[in-house]
Amino acid sequence: MPASDYLVTIGLEVHCQIKTQTKMFCSCKAGFGYEPNTNVCPTCLGMPGALPVLNEHAIERTVLTGMMLGCSTPPVSKWDRKNYFYADMPKNYQTSQLDLPLCIGGEVPLYAWAFPADAKVPAADGAVVRRVKLDHIHLEEDAAKLTHYNGYSLVDYNRGGTPLMEIVSAPDLTSPDETYAYLKSLQQILICGGISDADMEKGQMRCDVNVSLRPKGQKELGAKIEMKNINSMSAARRALVYEIARQAEELDMGIPQVQSTRRWDDALGESIVMRTKENAHDYRYHTCPDLIPVHTAPIVERVKGELPELPDALHTRLQEQYGLPQADASTLVGDLPLCRYFEQAAASSAAPRKVANWVINNLTAALAKRELSIADCPVPPSALAGLVAIVEDGTVSNNQAREVLDHLWEHPDMDAAAAAAQLGYKKADSNELEATVQKVLEENAADVEALKAGNAKIINALTGKVMKASNPKPNPRMVTEIITRLLGL
């Protein structure tokens, strides 16, 4: 039977690096892009006798994350050792949390704009389609980074020891599209709170996907298959589409599924079995003897005043404060750095809706052309607001404004009006412009007669002749309006 005849159950384990200056248990720098194995010390290398010291800021950010997601925080949270042997964890155990994590319960909202562009988004009353239940969030140290080559592997311990949240959902997702939306929504919330940049390309946010199938009507969940090596939201979606079809085909053939771990190969577009899945007892968890439990009440009190505006509230405010249509608000909330740029530009503009249009369409197109992100945009928000202002007051047309934007890109210290003037665009004196139009009409009597006779295209030719005869260059829309008025059309 087809995959649609099975009930699909999906759970995610999302690992997110917390934005901190130092690692979880030592004073080594945390961050991305350093030379391999330069930010290391005896503690994060697991040398005998080296003792850990807690990173208080990482604990606070984890508790704040829990608050944003509606989790509860137990009065006491403790640390445990998860034992396993692998090159990316030289001390052969990971300091983590098992039974008393920092955050319990909670939920992740699935925002309507977070679904894939080609997905059919379920109907929603407001910004949230539905909420996915969480099991818990715990804090641990990240492992090192392994890079595999043909016949050998390299290990970079810079990442080892970085504060890492593991956000564990309940088995509450039902489709690849929901999974994509879950990851996108969670990423937006983490960025809103300043918890992490959550860049999956840099490994700051990673996920393992658990999926099982069972026939409709069966209450007991099927065997859980975990997929690793997923480094993007789109890859998670592709991996689930493949894995759901694979399991359905094997179940139809009478092949039972066995709890296991598979590696997703995005280049091949298939999952490959790695091992049968270990259970928690296989890791031989025990309480960490080097770290005392954390009493959380003072931490909760400190961070509760830091709760940020979450994406659904931002979505509503953009519409109410700036008059943006829902689609524009969704686009901006879906790219929070772009949204922050817009708000800075709109703060000094009398036409925020027009500013949003320029940011969403023209600015993003210019960034894409140059393969830049909004963080690298040389045009300051105030200059873009000025550009919209000279469009609104008739100094330049939309097409001319695009030329001005290109000029601002090369001269970011210049304001929009100065850039327009340098390109020969200046708001024309209405009397002078009207006189120029009148002269052109008198010199082109045949065109005027053709225009009056119904040849509407002639007006473009006449406008072009006025533009050529004018200095500075006027707004062509103004020229057309004057031609129309003078000829009584």
Secondary structure, DSSP 8 states (H G I E B T S, - for coil): --GGGEEEEEEEEEEEE---SB-SSSSSB--SS--TT-S--TTTTT-TT------HHHHHHHHHHHHHTT-B--SEE--EEEE--BTTBTTSEEEE-SSS-SEES-EEEEEGGGS-TTS-----SSSEEEEEEEEEEEEEE---EEEEETTEEEEETTSTT-EEEEEEE-S-B-SHHHHHHHHHHHHHHHHHTTS----GGGTSEEEEEEEEEEETT--S----EEEEEE-SHHHHHHHHHHHHHHHHHHHHTT-----EEEEEETTTTEEEEEEE---GGGGT-EE-TTS--EE-HHHHHHHGGG----HHHHHHHHHHHH---HHHHHHHHTSHHHHHHHHHHHTT-S-HHHHHHIIIIIIHHHHHHTT--GGG--S-HHHHHHHHHHHHTTSS-HHHHHHHHHHHHH-TTS-HHHHHHHTTB----HHHHHHHHHHHHHHTHHHHHHHHTT-TTHHHHHHHHHHHH-SSB--HHHHHHHHHHHTT-
